[in-house]
Amino acid sequence: MARWKKSGRTLEILLPQFGKPGAFDSCEMQVDMKDSVYFKHNGMLDEEPAAKFKEWMARHQYDPEKGKNLPVEDAPAATGPGANPPQ
């Protein structure tokens, strides 16, 4: 579990304390947000602009946040590094 301490800059990791309901230990991570997505393709880690990946998601009706966990296979053919579904 985690929460933003400073939106987009500092992430606080929350570790529940065993035997103490509602009690947490925590640590902070300084982060840099990038406008890229990373995905696994043919066993390799690839990167592409978020906008391009969102286009792929729309073409393949893929959106895990809305319960669409598997890309639709019969969508129009796509090309480029983001053409295959993330694994």
N, CA, C and O atoms as CSV, one atom per row, in Angstrom:
chain,resi,resn,atom,element,x,y,z
A,1,MET,N,N,0.850,-1.176,0.000
A,1,MET,CA,C,0.000,0.000,0.000
A,1,MET,C,C,0.895,1.239,0.000
A,1,MET,O,O,1.998,1.235,0.547
A,2,ALA,N,N,0.395,2.276,-0.617
A,2,ALA,CA,C,1.154,3.525,-0.682
A,2,ALA,C,C,0.179,4.684,-0.853
A,2,ALA,O,O,-0.988,4.487,-1.192
A,3,ARG,N,N,0.671,5.879,-0.616
A,3,ARG,CA,C,-0.121,7.084,-0.868
A,3,ARG,C,C,0.832,8.204,-1.254
A,3,ARG,O,O,2.001,8.212,-0.867
A,4,TRP,N,N,0.303,9.156,-2.032
A,4,TRP,CA,C,1.099,10.307,-2.417
A,4,TRP,C,C,1.203,11.253,-1.235
A,4,TRP,O,O,0.197,11.632,-0.635
A,5,LYS,N,N,2.425,11.629,-0.910
A,5,LYS,CA,C,2.633,12.639,0.124
A,5,LYS,C,C,2.684,14.014,-0.548
A,5,LYS,O,O,2.077,14.971,-0.066
A,6,LYS,N,N,3.408,14.103,-1.657
A,6,LYS,CA,C,3.410,15.274,-2.538
A,6,LYS,C,C,3.084,14.718,-3.922
A,6,LYS,O,O,3.855,13.934,-4.475
A,7,SER,N,N,1.960,15.115,-4.471
A,7,SER,CA,C,1.466,14.533,-5.720
A,7,SER,C,C,2.527,14.533,-6.827
A,7,SER,O,O,3.052,15.579,-7.208
A,8,GLY,N,N,2.827,13.326,-7.331
A,8,GLY,CA,C,3.772,13.183,-8.428
A,8,GLY,C,C,5.234,13.358,-8.049
A,8,GLY,O,O,6.100,13.306,-8.922
A,9,ARG,N,N,5.532,13.564,-6.771
A,9,ARG,CA,C,6.920,13.799,-6.354
A,9,ARG,C,C,7.372,12.871,-5.220
A,9,ARG,O,O,8.471,12.320,-5.283
A,10,THR,N,N,6.547,12.692,-4.193
A,10,THR,CA,C,6.935,11.885,-3.041
A,10,THR,C,C,5.854,10.847,-2.760
A,10,THR,O,O,4.690,11.186,-2.544
A,11,LEU,N,N,6.255,9.583,-2.765
A,11,LEU,CA,C,5.347,8.476,-2.509
A,11,LEU,C,C,5.686,7.883,-1.151
A,11,LEU,O,O,6.843,7.562,-0.876
A,12,GLU,N,N,4.678,7.738,-0.306
A,12,GLU,CA,C,4.883,7.159,1.019
A,12,GLU,C,C,4.414,5.710,0.986
A,12,GLU,O,O,3.243,5.442,0.721
A,13,ILE,N,N,5.321,4.775,1.255
A,13,ILE,CA,C,5.016,3.354,1.289
A,13,ILE,C,C,4.542,3.019,2.697
A,13,ILE,O,O,5.203,3.359,3.677
A,14,LEU,N,N,3.395,2.350,2.795
A,14,LEU,CA,C,2.798,2.023,4.088
A,14,LEU,C,C,2.928,0.535,4.367
A,14,LEU,O,O,2.507,-0.290,3.556
A,15,LEU,N,N,3.502,0.191,5.496
A,15,LEU,CA,C,3.688,-1.197,5.894
A,15,LEU,C,C,2.896,-1.448,7.168
A,15,LEU,O,O,3.244,-0.901,8.216
A,16,PRO,N,N,1.832,-2.265,7.112
A,16,PRO,CA,C,1.027,-2.519,8.305
A,16,PRO,C,C,1.862,-3.160,9.412
A,16,PRO,O,O,2.727,-3.995,9.146
A,17,GLN,N,N,1.594,-2.762,10.648
A,17,GLN,CA,C,2.271,-3.369,11.791
A,17,GLN,C,C,1.470,-4.590,12.224
A,17,GLN,O,O,0.264,-4.502,12.455
A,18,PHE,N,N,2.141,-5.715,12.331
A,18,PHE,CA,C,1.479,-6.965,12.699
A,18,PHE,C,C,0.877,-6.854,14.098
A,18,PHE,O,O,1.554,-6.444,15.041
A,19,GLY,N,N,-0.392,-7.218,14.226
A,19,GLY,CA,C,-1.051,-7.227,15.525
A,19,GLY,C,C,-1.565,-5.879,15.980
A,19,GLY,O,O,-2.099,-5.770,17.084
A,20,LYS,N,N,-1.416,-4.827,15.146
A,20,LYS,CA,C,-1.891,-3.498,15.517
A,20,LYS,C,C,-2.768,-2.957,14.392
A,20,LYS,O,O,-2.276,-2.267,13.499
A,21,PRO,N,N,-4.062,-3.264,14.429
A,21,PRO,CA,C,-4.958,-2.800,13.356
A,21,PRO,C,C,-4.909,-1.283,13.188
A,21,PRO,O,O,-4.999,-0.533,14.160
A,22,GLY,N,N,-4.765,-0.853,11.955
A,22,GLY,CA,C,-4.736,0.583,11.656
A,22,GLY,C,C,-3.394,1.249,11.875
A,22,GLY,O,O,-3.252,2.440,11.598
A,23,ALA,N,N,-2.387,0.507,12.373
A,23,ALA,CA,C,-1.055,1.085,12.615
A,23,ALA,C,C,-0.122,0.718,11.460
A,23,ALA,O,O,-0.133,-0.412,10.973
A,24,PHE,N,N,0.689,1.699,11.027
A,24,PHE,CA,C,1.583,1.495,9.892
A,24,PHE,C,C,2.974,2.029,10.186
A,24,PHE,O,O,3.127,3.023,10.896
A,25,ASP,N,N,3.983,1.370,9.641
A,25,ASP,CA,C,5.316,1.941,9.495
A,25,ASP,C,C,5.350,2.489,8.082
A,25,ASP,O,O,4.580,2.050,7.228
A,26,SER,N,N,6.229,3.438,7.824
A,26,SER,CA,C,6.266,3.994,6.471
A,26,SER,C,C,7.679,4.382,6.070
A,26,SER,O,O,8.565,4.548,6.909
A,27,CYS,N,N,7.861,4.520,4.766
A,27,CYS,CA,C,9.088,5.077,4.219
A,27,CYS,C,C,8.692,5.884,2.981
A,27,CYS,O,O,7.640,5.642,2.391
A,28,GLU,N,N,9.525,6.829,2.597
A,28,GLU,CA,C,9.215,7.691,1.470
A,28,GLU,C,C,10.145,7.422,0.300
A,28,GLU,O,O,11.315,7.083,0.477
A,29,MET,N,N,9.594,7.582,-0.912
A,29,MET,CA,C,10.389,7.487,-2.133
A,29,MET,C,C,10.190,8.773,-2.921
A,29,MET,O,O,9.061,9.226,-3.112
A,30,GLN,N,N,11.285,9.353,-3.373
A,30,GLN,CA,C,11.221,10.498,-4.274
A,30,GLN,C,C,11.103,9.943,-5.686
A,30,GLN,O,O,11.890,9.083,-6.080
A,31,VAL,N,N,10.125,10.426,-6.453
A,31,VAL,CA,C,9.882,9.875,-7.787
A,31,VAL,C,C,9.879,10.974,-8.837
A,31,VAL,O,O,9.626,12.141,-8.539
A,32,ASP,N,N,10.163,10.580,-10.068
A,32,ASP,CA,C,10.036,11.450,-11.234
A,32,ASP,C,C,9.024,10.796,-12.157
A,32,ASP,O,O,9.209,9.655,-12.582
A,33,MET,N,N,7.963,11.513,-12.465
A,33,MET,CA,C,6.933,10.990,-13.360
A,33,MET,C,C,7.360,11.272,-14.799
A,33,MET,O,O,7.822,12.368,-15.114
A,34,LYS,N,N,7.202,10.282,-15.658
A,34,LYS,CA,C,7.549,10.428,-17.067
A,34,LYS,C,C,6.304,10.174,-17.912
A,34,LYS,O,O,5.385,9.480,-17.479
A,35,ASP,N,N,6.278,10.727,-19.094
A,35,ASP,CA,C,5.148,10.543,-19.989
A,35,ASP,C,C,5.428,9.382,-20.946
A,35,ASP,O,O,5.280,9.509,-22.161
A,36,SER,N,N,5.829,8.266,-20.376
A,36,SER,CA,C,6.117,7.057,-21.146
A,36,SER,C,C,5.483,5.880,-20.438
A,36,SER,O,O,5.197,5.934,-19.241
A,37,VAL,N,N,5.269,4.825,-21.185
A,37,VAL,CA,C,4.817,3.570,-20.594
A,37,VAL,C,C,5.859,2.504,-20.911
A,37,VAL,O,O,6.560,2.580,-21.920
A,38,TYR,N,N,5.948,1.516,-20.038
A,38,TYR,CA,C,6.869,0.409,-20.214
A,38,TYR,C,C,6.045,-0.866,-20.258
A,38,TYR,O,O,5.113,-1.036,-19.473
A,39,PHE,N,N,6.388,-1.765,-21.178
A,39,PHE,CA,C,5.656,-3.011,-21.304
A,39,PHE,C,C,6.599,-4.089,-21.802
A,39,PHE,O,O,7.638,-3.812,-22.402
A,40,LYS,N,N,6.206,-5.329,-21.533
A,40,LYS,CA,C,7.002,-6.477,-21.947
A,40,LYS,C,C,6.545,-6.920,-23.331
A,40,LYS,O,O,5.352,-7.116,-23.560
A,41,HIS,N,N,7.489,-7.077,-24.249
A,41,HIS,CA,C,7.194,-7.467,-25.632
A,41,HIS,C,C,8.266,-8.442,-26.088
A,41,HIS,O,O,9.445,-8.091,-26.137
A,42,ASN,N,N,7.866,-9.661,-26.421
A,42,ASN,CA,C,8.818,-10.709,-26.828
A,42,ASN,C,C,9.925,-10.912,-25.798
A,42,ASN,O,O,11.085,-11.117,-26.156
A,43,GLY,N,N,9.563,-10.854,-24.527
A,43,GLY,CA,C,10.517,-11.083,-23.457
A,43,GLY,C,C,11.421,-9.904,-23.145
A,43,GLY,O,O,12.275,-9.996,-22.263
A,44,MET,N,N,11.244,-8.801,-23.854
A,44,MET,CA,C,12.075,-7.611,-23.635
A,44,MET,C,C,11.203,-6.483,-23.093
A,44,MET,O,O,9.999,-6.447,-23.348
A,45,LEU,N,N,11.803,-5.574,-22.354
A,45,LEU,CA,C,11.094,-4.414,-21.838
A,45,LEU,C,C,11.176,-3.299,-22.869
A,45,LEU,O,O,12.269,-2.889,-23.260
A,46,ASP,N,N,10.019,-2.807,-23.312
A,46,ASP,CA,C,9.950,-1.725,-24.296
A,46,ASP,C,C,9.367,-0.479,-23.652
A,46,ASP,O,O,8.692,-0.549,-22.625
A,47,GLU,N,N,9.638,0.659,-24.270
A,47,GLU,CA,C,9.111,1.942,-23.813
A,47,GLU,C,C,8.534,2.677,-25.013
A,47,GLU,O,O,9.079,2.607,-26.114
A,48,GLU,N,N,7.423,3.387,-24.795
A,48,GLU,CA,C,6.862,4.224,-25.846
A,48,GLU,C,C,6.071,5.365,-25.204
A,48,GLU,O,O,5.717,5.275,-24.029
A,49,PRO,N,N,5.790,6.428,-25.945
A,49,PRO,CA,C,5.018,7.538,-25.393
A,49,PRO,C,C,3.634,7.065,-24.925
A,49,PRO,O,O,3.010,6.214,-25.559
A,50,ALA,N,N,3.176,7.623,-23.826
A,50,ALA,CA,C,1.889,7.227,-23.261
A,50,ALA,C,C,0.753,7.429,-24.258
A,50,ALA,O,O,-0.162,6.608,-24.311
A,51,ALA,N,N,0.788,8.499,-25.049
A,51,ALA,CA,C,-0.281,8.770,-26.020
A,51,ALA,C,C,-0.392,7.637,-27.043
A,51,ALA,O,O,-1.496,7.234,-27.408
A,52,LYS,N,N,0.747,7.129,-27.503
A,52,LYS,CA,C,0.746,6.037,-28.479
A,52,LYS,C,C,0.167,4.764,-27.865
A,52,LYS,O,O,-0.583,4.038,-28.518
A,53,PHE,N,N,0.518,4.498,-26.608
A,53,PHE,CA,C,-0.004,3.315,-25.930
A,53,PHE,C,C,-1.506,3.450,-25.694
A,53,PHE,O,O,-2.234,2.463,-25.805
A,54,LYS,N,N,-1.983,4.650,-25.370
A,54,LYS,CA,C,-3.422,4.874,-25.188
A,54,LYS,C,C,-4.178,4.622,-26.488
A,54,LYS,O,O,-5.288,4.092,-26.460
A,55,GLU,N,N,-3.592,4.993,-27.630
A,55,GLU,CA,C,-4.212,4.706,-28.925
A,55,GLU,C,C,-4.342,3.198,-29.125
A,55,GLU,O,O,-5.383,2.711,-29.566
A,56,TRP,N,N,-3.279,2.463,-28.799
A,56,TRP,CA,C,-3.309,1.007,-28.909
A,56,TRP,C,C,-4.400,0.439,-28.008
A,56,TRP,O,O,-5.144,-0.449,-28.423
A,57,MET,N,N,-4.503,0.945,-26.776
A,57,MET,CA,C,-5.529,0.477,-25.844
A,57,MET,C,C,-6.931,0.695,-26.414
A,57,MET,O,O,-7.788,-0.183,-26.310
A,58,ALA,N,N,-7.164,1.862,-27.015
A,58,ALA,CA,C,-8.482,2.166,-27.583
A,58,ALA,C,C,-8.787,1.228,-28.750
A,58,ALA,O,O,-9.901,0.713,-28.849
A,59,ARG,N,N,-7.804,0.996,-29.641
A,59,ARG,CA,C,-8.015,0.107,-30.794
A,59,ARG,C,C,-8.321,-1.322,-30.363
A,59,ARG,O,O,-9.083,-2.023,-31.028
A,60,HIS,N,N,-7.734,-1.752,-29.259
A,60,HIS,CA,C,-7.877,-3.137,-28.806
A,60,HIS,C,C,-8.843,-3.276,-27.628
A,60,HIS,O,O,-8.913,-4.335,-27.005
A,61,GLN,N,N,-9.583,-2.216,-27.325
A,61,GLN,CA,C,-10.559,-2.228,-26.228
A,61,GLN,C,C,-9.950,-2.810,-24.957
A,61,GLN,O,O,-10.545,-3.673,-24.312
A,62,TYR,N,N,-8.765,-2.332,-24.607
A,62,TYR,CA,C,-8.022,-2.812,-23.438
A,62,TYR,C,C,-7.965,-1.702,-22.398
A,62,TYR,O,O,-7.404,-0.637,-22.655
A,63,ASP,N,N,-8.549,-1.947,-21.215
A,63,ASP,CA,C,-8.516,-0.966,-20.134
A,63,ASP,C,C,-8.734,-1.676,-18.796
A,63,ASP,O,O,-9.867,-1.764,-18.325
A,64,PRO,N,N,-7.655,-2.186,-18.177
A,64,PRO,CA,C,-7.789,-2.942,-16.930
A,64,PRO,C,C,-8.486,-2.170,-15.810
A,64,PRO,O,O,-9.108,-2.784,-14.944
A,65,GLU,N,N,-8.398,-0.849,-15.806
A,65,GLU,CA,C,-9.069,-0.067,-14.761
A,65,GLU,C,C,-10.579,-0.135,-14.892
A,65,GLU,O,O,-11.295,0.166,-13.937
A,66,LYS,N,N,-11.076,-0.530,-16.066
A,66,LYS,CA,C,-12.520,-0.634,-16.295
A,66,LYS,C,C,-12.947,-2.073,-16.539
A,66,LYS,O,O,-14.001,-2.318,-17.125
A,67,GLY,N,N,-12.134,-3.025,-16.093
A,67,GLY,CA,C,-12.491,-4.436,-16.204
A,67,GLY,C,C,-12.214,-5.063,-17.557
A,67,GLY,O,O,-12.557,-6.227,-17.765
A,68,LYS,N,N,-11.606,-4.335,-18.489
A,68,LYS,CA,C,-11.265,-4.893,-19.804
A,68,LYS,C,C,-9.814,-5.373,-19.739
A,68,LYS,O,O,-8.894,-4.682,-20.177
A,69,ASN,N,N,-9.632,-6.571,-19.183
A,69,ASN,CA,C,-8.295,-7.065,-18.865
A,69,ASN,C,C,-7.561,-7.737,-20.010
A,69,ASN,O,O,-6.349,-7.938,-19.933
A,70,LEU,N,N,-8.279,-8.091,-21.079
A,70,LEU,CA,C,-7.646,-8.741,-22.223
A,70,LEU,C,C,-7.917,-7.925,-23.482
A,70,LEU,O,O,-9.056,-7.524,-23.721
A,71,PRO,N,N,-6.888,-7.673,-24.289
A,71,PRO,CA,C,-7.112,-6.939,-25.537
A,71,PRO,C,C,-7.944,-7.759,-26.515
A,71,PRO,O,O,-7.852,-8.986,-26.542
A,72,VAL,N,N,-8.752,-7.082,-27.310
A,72,VAL,CA,C,-9.570,-7.734,-28.325
A,72,VAL,C,C,-8.674,-8.063,-29.508
A,72,VAL,O,O,-8.021,-7.181,-30.064
A,73,GLU,N,N,-8.644,-9.336,-29.890
A,73,GLU,CA,C,-7.734,-9.805,-30.932
A,73,GLU,C,C,-8.143,-9.392,-32.331
A,73,GLU,O,O,-7.274,-9.190,-33.179
A,74,ASP,N,N,-9.439,-9.259,-32.607
A,74,ASP,CA,C,-9.869,-8.976,-33.967
A,74,ASP,C,C,-9.974,-7.479,-34.248
A,74,ASP,O,O,-10.702,-7.065,-35.149
A,75,ALA,N,N,-9.251,-6.669,-33.480
A,75,ALA,CA,C,-9.204,-5.231,-33.736
A,75,ALA,C,C,-8.362,-4.992,-34.986
A,75,ALA,O,O,-7.613,-5.881,-35.392
A,76,PRO,N,N,-8.466,-3.806,-35.614
A,76,PRO,CA,C,-7.649,-3.515,-36.803
A,76,PRO,C,C,-6.170,-3.740,-36.544
A,76,PRO,O,O,-5.676,-3.475,-35.448
A,77,ALA,N,N,-5.466,-4.230,-37.555
A,77,ALA,CA,C,-4.035,-4.529,-37.423
A,77,ALA,C,C,-3.282,-3.267,-37.061
A,77,ALA,O,O,-3.566,-2.191,-37.587
A,78,ALA,N,N,-2.322,-3.400,-36.162
A,78,ALA,CA,C,-1.505,-2.273,-35.721
A,78,ALA,C,C,-0.042,-2.582,-36.025
A,78,ALA,O,O,0.347,-3.742,-36.160
A,79,THR,N,N,0.751,-1.536,-36.128
A,79,THR,CA,C,2.171,-1.710,-36.388
A,79,THR,C,C,2.960,-0.928,-35.362
A,79,THR,O,O,2.406,-0.090,-34.651
A,80,GLY,N,N,4.249,-1.199,-35.281
A,80,GLY,CA,C,5.111,-0.464,-34.359
A,80,GLY,C,C,5.357,-1.242,-33.088
A,80,GLY,O,O,4.818,-2.334,-32.906
A,81,PRO,N,N,6.182,-0.677,-32.196
A,81,PRO,CA,C,6.584,-1.393,-30.994
A,81,PRO,C,C,5.421,-1.687,-30.057
A,81,PRO,O,O,5.482,-2.670,-29.318
A,82,GLY,N,N,4.367,-0.882,-30.054
A,82,GLY,CA,C,3.246,-1.117,-29.180
A,82,GLY,C,C,2.143,-1.924,-29.830
A,82,GLY,O,O,1.028,-1.969,-29.311
A,83,ALA,N,N,2.425,-2.561,-30.950
A,83,ALA,CA,C,1.390,-3.272,-31.704
A,83,ALA,C,C,0.915,-4.522,-30.997
A,83,ALA,O,O,-0.244,-4.904,-31.161
A,84,ASN,N,N,1.749,-5.166,-30.228
A,84,ASN,CA,C,1.358,-6.386,-29.539
A,84,ASN,C,C,0.905,-6.059,-28.132
A,84,ASN,O,O,1.373,-5.081,-27.548
A,85,PRO,N,N,-0.001,-6.859,-27.567
A,85,PRO,CA,C,-0.500,-6.569,-26.226
A,85,PRO,C,C,0.595,-6.697,-25.181
A,85,PRO,O,O,1.507,-7.509,-25.333
A,86,PRO,N,N,0.510,-5.895,-24.112
A,86,PRO,CA,C,1.477,-6.044,-23.022
A,86,PRO,C,C,1.268,-7.387,-22.351
A,86,PRO,O,O,0.147,-7.891,-22.280
A,87,GLN,N,N,2.353,-7.962,-21.861
A,87,GLN,CA,C,2.272,-9.287,-21.223
A,87,GLN,C,C,2.718,-9.194,-19.801
A,87,GLN,O,O,2.724,-10.199,-19.090
